[in-house]
């Protein structure tokens, strides 16, 4: 895996972690579930776009 892909995946993970933390702090369990469900597809897009 290239360093660029690793960087993009790390940034994606950081963005999702921040969004999840905000959602938890706000008591938005619906948003927590939505973000958790979206993350694998978002990560897969990063991987497939680079191919």
PyMOL Python script that loads the backbone (N, CA, C, O; Angstrom):
from pymol import cmd

cmd.read_pdbstr("""\
ATOM      1  N   UNK A   1       0.852  -1.172   0.000  1.00  0.00           N
ATOM      2  CA  UNK A   1       0.000   0.000   0.000  1.00  0.00           C
ATOM      3  C   UNK A   1       0.899   1.237   0.000  1.00  0.00           C
ATOM      4  O   UNK A   1       1.876   1.318   0.745  1.00  0.00           O
ATOM      5  N   UNK A   2       0.548   2.176  -0.839  1.00  0.00           N
ATOM      6  CA  UNK A   2       1.379   3.368  -0.955  1.00  0.00           C
ATOM      7  C   UNK A   2       1.210   4.283   0.264  1.00  0.00           C
ATOM      8  O   UNK A   2       0.226   4.201   0.999  1.00  0.00           O
ATOM      9  N   UNK A   3       2.166   5.121   0.441  1.00  0.00           N
ATOM     10  CA  UNK A   3       2.106   6.076   1.557  1.00  0.00           C
ATOM     11  C   UNK A   3       0.942   7.038   1.399  1.00  0.00           C
ATOM     12  O   UNK A   3       0.332   7.449   2.386  1.00  0.00           O
ATOM     13  N   UNK A   4       0.629   7.400   0.151  1.00  0.00           N
ATOM     14  CA  UNK A   4      -0.495   8.302  -0.097  1.00  0.00           C
ATOM     15  C   UNK A   4      -1.814   7.661   0.339  1.00  0.00           C
ATOM     16  O   UNK A   4      -2.651   8.320   0.957  1.00  0.00           O
ATOM     17  N   UNK A   5      -1.998   6.397   0.022  1.00  0.00           N
ATOM     18  CA  UNK A   5      -3.218   5.700   0.446  1.00  0.00           C
ATOM     19  C   UNK A   5      -3.264   5.610   1.961  1.00  0.00           C
ATOM     20  O   UNK A   5      -4.306   5.853   2.570  1.00  0.00           O
ATOM     21  N   UNK A   6      -2.142   5.264   2.570  1.00  0.00           N
ATOM     22  CA  UNK A   6      -2.089   5.193   4.028  1.00  0.00           C
ATOM     23  C   UNK A   6      -2.453   6.543   4.650  1.00  0.00           C
ATOM     24  O   UNK A   6      -3.182   6.605   5.640  1.00  0.00           O
ATOM     25  N   UNK A   7      -1.942   7.612   4.062  1.00  0.00           N
ATOM     26  CA  UNK A   7      -2.233   8.960   4.566  1.00  0.00           C
ATOM     27  C   UNK A   7      -3.719   9.262   4.444  1.00  0.00           C
ATOM     28  O   UNK A   7      -4.332   9.769   5.383  1.00  0.00           O
ATOM     29  N   UNK A   8      -4.297   8.953   3.296  1.00  0.00           N
ATOM     30  CA  UNK A   8      -5.723   9.206   3.092  1.00  0.00           C
ATOM     31  C   UNK A   8      -6.587   8.375   4.044  1.00  0.00           C
ATOM     32  O   UNK A   8      -7.585   8.869   4.568  1.00  0.00           O
ATOM     33  N   UNK A   9      -6.206   7.121   4.268  1.00  0.00           N
ATOM     34  CA  UNK A   9      -6.957   6.279   5.198  1.00  0.00           C
ATOM     35  C   UNK A   9      -6.841   6.795   6.635  1.00  0.00           C
ATOM     36  O   UNK A   9      -7.812   6.766   7.391  1.00  0.00           O
ATOM     37  N   UNK A  10      -5.667   7.259   6.999  1.00  0.00           N
ATOM     38  CA  UNK A  10      -5.465   7.813   8.341  1.00  0.00           C
ATOM     39  C   UNK A  10      -6.307   9.072   8.527  1.00  0.00           C
ATOM     40  O   UNK A  10      -6.926   9.263   9.574  1.00  0.00           O
ATOM     41  N   UNK A  11      -6.326   9.931   7.502  1.00  0.00           N
ATOM     42  CA  UNK A  11      -7.131  11.146   7.579  1.00  0.00           C
ATOM     43  C   UNK A  11      -8.623  10.807   7.666  1.00  0.00           C
ATOM     44  O   UNK A  11      -9.367  11.434   8.420  1.00  0.00           O
ATOM     45  N   UNK A  12      -9.044   9.824   6.897  1.00  0.00           N
ATOM     46  CA  UNK A  12     -10.435   9.386   6.935  1.00  0.00           C
ATOM     47  C   UNK A  12     -10.788   8.874   8.328  1.00  0.00           C
ATOM     48  O   UNK A  12     -11.829   9.228   8.881  1.00  0.00           O
ATOM     49  N   UNK A  13      -9.927   8.051   8.885  1.00  0.00           N
ATOM     50  CA  UNK A  13     -10.170   7.504  10.221  1.00  0.00           C
ATOM     51  C   UNK A  13     -10.224   8.616  11.263  1.00  0.00           C
ATOM     52  O   UNK A  13     -11.073   8.599  12.154  1.00  0.00           O
ATOM     53  N   UNK A  14      -9.327   9.570  11.149  1.00  0.00           N
ATOM     54  CA  UNK A  14      -9.324  10.702  12.085  1.00  0.00           C
ATOM     55  C   UNK A  14     -10.612  11.510  11.973  1.00  0.00           C
ATOM     56  O   UNK A  14     -11.197  11.904  12.982  1.00  0.00           O
ATOM     57  N   UNK A  15     -11.048  11.754  10.738  1.00  0.00           N
ATOM     58  CA  UNK A  15     -12.284  12.512  10.527  1.00  0.00           C
ATOM     59  C   UNK A  15     -13.489  11.781  11.108  1.00  0.00           C
ATOM     60  O   UNK A  15     -14.333  12.388  11.768  1.00  0.00           O
ATOM     61  N   UNK A  16     -13.562  10.485  10.863  1.00  0.00           N
ATOM     62  CA  UNK A  16     -14.684   9.708  11.390  1.00  0.00           C
ATOM     63  C   UNK A  16     -14.626   9.631  12.910  1.00  0.00           C
ATOM     64  O   UNK A  16     -15.662   9.717  13.570  1.00  0.00           O
ATOM     65  N   UNK A  17     -13.439   9.472  13.475  1.00  0.00           N
ATOM     66  CA  UNK A  17     -13.311   9.414  14.935  1.00  0.00           C
ATOM     67  C   UNK A  17     -13.787  10.714  15.562  1.00  0.00           C
ATOM     68  O   UNK A  17     -14.481  10.703  16.578  1.00  0.00           O
ATOM     69  N   UNK A  18     -13.413  11.827  14.957  1.00  0.00           N
ATOM     70  CA  UNK A  18     -13.845  13.128  15.471  1.00  0.00           C
ATOM     71  C   UNK A  18     -15.369  13.261  15.376  1.00  0.00           C
ATOM     72  O   UNK A  18     -16.018  13.711  16.321  1.00  0.00           O
ATOM     73  N   UNK A  19     -15.922  12.873  14.253  1.00  0.00           N
ATOM     74  CA  UNK A  19     -17.375  12.955  14.078  1.00  0.00           C
ATOM     75  C   UNK A  19     -18.091  12.029  15.057  1.00  0.00           C
ATOM     76  O   UNK A  19     -19.125  12.392  15.618  1.00  0.00           O
ATOM     77  N   UNK A  20     -17.542  10.844  15.259  1.00  0.00           N
ATOM     78  CA  UNK A  20     -18.142   9.907  16.217  1.00  0.00           C
ATOM     79  C   UNK A  20     -18.084  10.469  17.635  1.00  0.00           C
ATOM     80  O   UNK A  20     -19.060  10.383  18.381  1.00  0.00           O
ATOM     81  N   UNK A  21     -16.958  11.033  18.001  1.00  0.00           N
ATOM     82  CA  UNK A  21     -16.830  11.606  19.344  1.00  0.00           C
ATOM     83  C   UNK A  21     -17.834  12.734  19.570  1.00  0.00           C
ATOM     84  O   UNK A  21     -18.428  12.839  20.643  1.00  0.00           O
ATOM     85  N   UNK A  22     -18.018  13.575  18.554  1.00  0.00           N
ATOM     86  CA  UNK A  22     -19.015  14.649  18.671  1.00  0.00           C
ATOM     87  C   UNK A  22     -20.417  14.080  18.814  1.00  0.00           C
ATOM     88  O   UNK A  22     -21.203  14.544  19.640  1.00  0.00           O
ATOM     89  N   UNK A  23     -20.725  13.077  18.012  1.00  0.00           N
ATOM     90  CA  UNK A  23     -22.051  12.464  18.062  1.00  0.00           C
ATOM     91  C   UNK A  23     -22.313  11.827  19.427  1.00  0.00           C
ATOM     92  O   UNK A  23     -23.407  11.953  19.978  1.00  0.00           O
ATOM     93  N   UNK A  24     -21.316  11.150  19.962  1.00  0.00           N
ATOM     94  CA  UNK A  24     -21.468  10.541  21.288  1.00  0.00           C
ATOM     95  C   UNK A  24     -21.681  11.626  22.341  1.00  0.00           C
ATOM     96  O   UNK A  24     -22.553  11.499  23.200  1.00  0.00           O
ATOM     97  N   UNK A  25     -20.892  12.680  22.274  1.00  0.00           N
ATOM     98  CA  UNK A  25     -21.011  13.761  23.251  1.00  0.00           C
ATOM     99  C   UNK A  25     -22.385  14.420  23.191  1.00  0.00           C
ATOM    100  O   UNK A  25     -22.891  14.899  24.206  1.00  0.00           O
ATOM    101  N   UNK A  26     -22.986  14.444  22.010  1.00  0.00           N
ATOM    102  CA  UNK A  26     -24.297  15.047  21.838  1.00  0.00           C
ATOM    103  C   UNK A  26     -25.432  14.064  22.094  1.00  0.00           C
ATOM    104  O   UNK A  26     -26.607  14.424  22.016  1.00  0.00           O
ATOM    105  N   UNK A  27     -25.069  12.811  22.402  1.00  0.00           N
ATOM    106  CA  UNK A  27     -26.090  11.799  22.646  1.00  0.00           C
ATOM    107  C   UNK A  27     -26.819  11.365  21.387  1.00  0.00           C
ATOM    108  O   UNK A  27     -27.965  10.919  21.451  1.00  0.00           O
ATOM    109  N   UNK A  28     -26.169  11.494  20.260  1.00  0.00           N
ATOM    110  CA  UNK A  28     -26.775  11.165  18.959  1.00  0.00           C
ATOM    111  C   UNK A  28     -26.439   9.730  18.557  1.00  0.00           C
ATOM    112  O   UNK A  28     -25.628   9.503  17.659  1.00  0.00           O
ATOM    113  N   UNK A  29     -27.066   8.771  19.222  1.00  0.00           N
ATOM    114  CA  UNK A  29     -26.802   7.364  18.910  1.00  0.00           C
ATOM    115  C   UNK A  29     -27.146   7.029  17.462  1.00  0.00           C
ATOM    116  O   UNK A  29     -26.497   6.184  16.845  1.00  0.00           O
ATOM    117  N   UNK A  30     -28.173   7.697  16.919  1.00  0.00           N
ATOM    118  CA  UNK A  30     -28.531   7.464  15.526  1.00  0.00           C
ATOM    119  C   UNK A  30     -27.386   7.839  14.597  1.00  0.00           C
ATOM    120  O   UNK A  30     -27.098   7.123  13.638  1.00  0.00           O
ATOM    121  N   UNK A  31     -26.742   8.946  14.877  1.00  0.00           N
ATOM    122  CA  UNK A  31     -25.618   9.398  14.061  1.00  0.00           C
ATOM    123  C   UNK A  31     -24.395   8.508  14.264  1.00  0.00           C
ATOM    124  O   UNK A  31     -23.651   8.242  13.320  1.00  0.00           O
ATOM    125  N   UNK A  32     -24.191   8.055  15.487  1.00  0.00           N
ATOM    126  CA  UNK A  32     -23.084   7.129  15.769  1.00  0.00           C
ATOM    127  C   UNK A  32     -23.239   5.879  14.907  1.00  0.00           C
ATOM    128  O   UNK A  32     -22.283   5.435  14.270  1.00  0.00           O
ATOM    129  N   UNK A  33     -24.438   5.320  14.889  1.00  0.00           N
ATOM    130  CA  UNK A  33     -24.693   4.117  14.091  1.00  0.00           C
ATOM    131  C   UNK A  33     -24.506   4.391  12.609  1.00  0.00           C
ATOM    132  O   UNK A  33     -23.933   3.570  11.893  1.00  0.00           O
ATOM    133  N   UNK A  34     -24.981   5.533  12.144  1.00  0.00           N
ATOM    134  CA  UNK A  34     -24.851   5.887  10.734  1.00  0.00           C
ATOM    135  C   UNK A  34     -23.382   6.020  10.329  1.00  0.00           C
ATOM    136  O   UNK A  34     -22.958   5.480   9.308  1.00  0.00           O
ATOM    137  N   UNK A  35     -22.616   6.743  11.140  1.00  0.00           N
ATOM    138  CA  UNK A  35     -21.194   6.935  10.832  1.00  0.00           C
ATOM    139  C   UNK A  35     -20.439   5.604  10.854  1.00  0.00           C
ATOM    140  O   UNK A  35     -19.601   5.340   9.991  1.00  0.00           O
ATOM    141  N   UNK A  36     -20.744   4.780  11.842  1.00  0.00           N
ATOM    142  CA  UNK A  36     -20.074   3.482  11.934  1.00  0.00           C
ATOM    143  C   UNK A  36     -20.403   2.609  10.723  1.00  0.00           C
ATOM    144  O   UNK A  36     -19.553   1.858  10.246  1.00  0.00           O
ATOM    145  N   UNK A  37     -21.616   2.708  10.237  1.00  0.00           N
ATOM    146  CA  UNK A  37     -22.021   1.923   9.075  1.00  0.00           C
ATOM    147  C   UNK A  37     -21.387   2.464   7.791  1.00  0.00           C
ATOM    148  O   UNK A  37     -21.083   1.688   6.886  1.00  0.00           O
ATOM    149  N   UNK A  38     -21.188   3.758   7.701  1.00  0.00           N
ATOM    150  CA  UNK A  38     -20.627   4.383   6.498  1.00  0.00           C
ATOM    151  C   UNK A  38     -19.118   4.185   6.363  1.00  0.00           C
ATOM    152  O   UNK A  38     -18.595   4.141   5.249  1.00  0.00           O
ATOM    153  N   UNK A  39     -18.426   4.066   7.475  1.00  0.00           N
ATOM    154  CA  UNK A  39     -16.964   4.069   7.442  1.00  0.00           C
ATOM    155  C   UNK A  39     -16.355   2.983   6.550  1.00  0.00           C
ATOM    156  O   UNK A  39     -15.464   3.298   5.761  1.00  0.00           O
ATOM    157  N   UNK A  40     -16.789   1.728   6.634  1.00  0.00           N
ATOM    158  CA  UNK A  40     -16.144   0.715   5.774  1.00  0.00           C
ATOM    159  C   UNK A  40     -16.265   1.040   4.283  1.00  0.00           C
ATOM    160  O   UNK A  40     -15.319   0.829   3.524  1.00  0.00           O
ATOM    161  N   UNK A  41     -17.414   1.546   3.868  1.00  0.00           N
ATOM    162  CA  UNK A  41     -17.586   1.910   2.461  1.00  0.00           C
ATOM    163  C   UNK A  41     -16.683   3.074   2.076  1.00  0.00           C
ATOM    164  O   UNK A  41     -16.118   3.090   0.982  1.00  0.00           O
ATOM    165  N   UNK A  42     -16.545   4.039   2.965  1.00  0.00           N
ATOM    166  CA  UNK A  42     -15.678   5.180   2.699  1.00  0.00           C
ATOM    167  C   UNK A  42     -14.226   4.725   2.575  1.00  0.00           C
ATOM    168  O   UNK A  42     -13.503   5.184   1.690  1.00  0.00           O
ATOM    169  N   UNK A  43     -13.805   3.836   3.448  1.00  0.00           N
ATOM    170  CA  UNK A  43     -12.436   3.317   3.389  1.00  0.00           C
ATOM    171  C   UNK A  43     -12.220   2.512   2.111  1.00  0.00           C
ATOM    172  O   UNK A  43     -11.165   2.602   1.483  1.00  0.00           O
ATOM    173  N   UNK A  44     -13.208   1.737   1.737  1.00  0.00           N
ATOM    174  CA  UNK A  44     -13.102   0.951   0.508  1.00  0.00           C
ATOM    175  C   UNK A  44     -13.000   1.865  -0.712  1.00  0.00           C
ATOM    176  O   UNK A  44     -12.265   1.560  -1.650  1.00  0.00           O
ATOM    177  N   UNK A  45     -13.721   2.970  -0.710  1.00  0.00           N
ATOM    178  CA  UNK A  45     -13.623   3.931  -1.814  1.00  0.00           C
ATOM    179  C   UNK A  45     -12.197   4.481  -1.937  1.00  0.00           C
ATOM    180  O   UNK A  45     -11.671   4.626  -3.041  1.00  0.00           O
ATOM    181  N   UNK A  46     -11.582   4.783  -0.793  1.00  0.00           N
ATOM    182  CA  UNK A  46     -10.206   5.278  -0.826  1.00  0.00           C
ATOM    183  C   UNK A  46      -9.299   4.235  -1.481  1.00  0.00           C
ATOM    184  O   UNK A  46      -8.443   4.571  -2.299  1.00  0.00           O
ATOM    185  N   UNK A  47      -9.492   2.986  -1.118  1.00  0.00           N
ATOM    186  CA  UNK A  47      -8.651   1.929  -1.659  1.00  0.00           C
ATOM    187  C   UNK A  47      -8.906   1.681  -3.148  1.00  0.00           C
ATOM    188  O   UNK A  47      -7.964   1.469  -3.911  1.00  0.00           O
ATOM    189  N   UNK A  48     -10.164   1.707  -3.559  1.00  0.00           N
ATOM    190  CA  UNK A  48     -10.465   1.397  -4.953  1.00  0.00           C
ATOM    191  C   UNK A  48     -10.187   2.565  -5.882  1.00  0.00           C
ATOM    192  O   UNK A  48      -9.856   2.358  -7.049  1.00  0.00           O
ATOM    193  N   UNK A  49     -10.316   3.789  -5.387  1.00  0.00           N
ATOM    194  CA  UNK A  49     -10.013   4.961  -6.215  1.00  0.00           C
ATOM    195  C   UNK A  49      -8.534   5.015  -6.553  1.00  0.00           C
ATOM    196  O   UNK A  49      -8.144   5.556  -7.588  1.00  0.00           O
ATOM    197  N   UNK A  50      -7.723   4.458  -5.689  1.00  0.00           N
ATOM    198  CA  UNK A  50      -6.279   4.495  -5.894  1.00  0.00           C
ATOM    199  C   UNK A  50      -5.816   3.402  -6.856  1.00  0.00           C
ATOM    200  O   UNK A  50      -4.703   3.448  -7.379  1.00  0.00           O
ATOM    201  N   UNK A  51      -6.674   2.437  -7.075  1.00  0.00           N
ATOM    202  CA  UNK A  51      -6.281   1.291  -7.923  1.00  0.00           C
ATOM    203  C   UNK A  51      -6.311   1.625  -9.391  1.00  0.00           C
ATOM    204  O   UNK A  51      -6.009   0.771 -10.224  1.00  0.00           O
TER     205      UNK A  51
END
""", "prot")
cmd.dss("prot")
cmd.show_as("cartoon", "prot")
cmd.util.cbc("prot")
cmd.orient("prot")
